[in-house]
């Protein structure tokens, strides 16, 4: 199970997608946790979520997914778990907030809020990373290669015994 979770090809495109996701999600996570980029910080974000009848535990998971998940994507560490968490956040954002505003973003300012096209795009990229893994230059890849070498050594030792 562990090896399947961290297995990933030496694919630079996956690295590019992973880093693009990091660049997109880290500002949102930093708003929620640190109050950067005009965000309210952790206490304010928790209050906002719980005042919308979102259970505190789920609000906490959403905040962690956006902040820690983005950092995990940067390093390519437990990438599939991080991408899954972020995809869940995007699905919840669509169903609870953005669906009612339609598909398109609010470029002209004539809608009540933002549509869900951005969220679908993020989910699509997150799915690619969940299916294929972190790609080249990732902690997952290094762990997987180490695991492969260890397995091959063990197989070789069993054959000689």
N, C-alpha and C positions, 0 to 999 in steps of 0.2 A: 504494500500500500504506500509506504513512504517513498519508494523509488518511483512509483507512478506519479506521485504528487510533485516531485521535483524534476522529473525527466523533461528534457527540453533539447531541441536541436540547436546546433551552432548557427543560428539564423540572425543576421544583423537586422533584418526587417522587424522581427519580434522585439529586439532591443529598442529600435526606433519607436515602435508603437507603445512599448512600456514606458519609455521616457516621455513621450507625448502625453500619455495618461497622467504621469506624475506632474508634468507642467500644468495640466488642466486642474487636477484635483488638489494639489498642495495649497494653492491660495484659498480654496474653499475650506479645507481642513484647518488651515491657520486662522481663518476668520473665526471658526467655531471654537477652537482650543485656545488660541493666543490673543485673539482680538485684533489681529493684524488685518490690513487691507480693508479697514472700515467695519470689521466684524465686532461682535459684542463680547467675544471670549466665551469660555466654558460655562460660567454661571448664567450668563444671559441667554446663551443658546439652550441650555437645559431648561431654563424657565420658559422660553418661547415654545419648545417642543412639548413640555408637560402641560402648558396652558392650552395646547391644542388637543388635549386628551391622549397624547402619545405616552405610553408607560415609560417611566424613568429609565428602566433597563434598556428598552429599545432605543430611546433617545441617546443613551450612552453608547450603545453599539453603533449607531449611525455616526456619531461624532468620531469615535475611534476608527471606524471604517474609512472615513474621509481623510483623517490626519495620518494615522499609523499605516493605513492601507496605501496611501500615496507614497509614504517613505519606503514601505516594503517594495512597491513597484520600482522605485528608483534603484534600489539595490538588487532587485530581482530575487528577493527572499520570500519564500512561501507565496509566490506570485499568484498561483491559482486561487488560493484562499483570499488574498487581498483583492483580486479582481472580482471574485464572487461577492464579497462584502460590498464593494463599490457598486456592482450591478444591482444588488438588492436595494441599496440606497436610491439608485436611479429609478428603479421600478416603483418604489414607494413614492418618490417625488412626482412621478407621472400620475399615479393613481390618486394621490391625495391633493395635489396642488395644480399641476399643469394640464391635465386632461381637459378640464373645463374651459381652458383658454384656446383649445384647438391645436393644430399641428405646428403652425409657424411661430417663430420667435416674434417678438413685438418690436420689430425694427422701426415701424412708423409711429409707435406710441398710441395706436388707436384700439388696442385691446386692453382688457382688465389686467392682464399679466402675460407672462411668457408662455409660449406653447411648449410642446415636448419634443421637437425635432432634435435639439441638442442632446437630450437624454437618450433618445434612440441611437444616435450616432455613438455616444459614449458606450452604451450597452453593446453595440455591435463590435466595437474595438475590444471591449472587455471580454466578450465571448471568444474572440480570436485568441486572446492571451490565455483565457481559461483552457481552451482546447489544445493549443500548441505549446504553451509554457512561456518562460521568461526570455528564451533566446540566448544569444551570445552575450558574453561579459555580464554574467549574473551569478549571484551566490547559488541559486538553484542549480545552475549548470556545473559549477565547481563541486557542489555536494554530490550531484549525480555522477560526475566523472570519478570522484573519489569512491563512491559506492560501487561503481562498475569495476574499478580496479581491484577493490577488496573482494568482490564476488569472483572475479577471474582468478585471483590468487588462491581463494578457497577451493575453487573447482580444480585448479592445478594441483593443489596439495592433496585433494581427495583422490585424484587419478594416480598420483605417485605412491600413495599409501597402500 
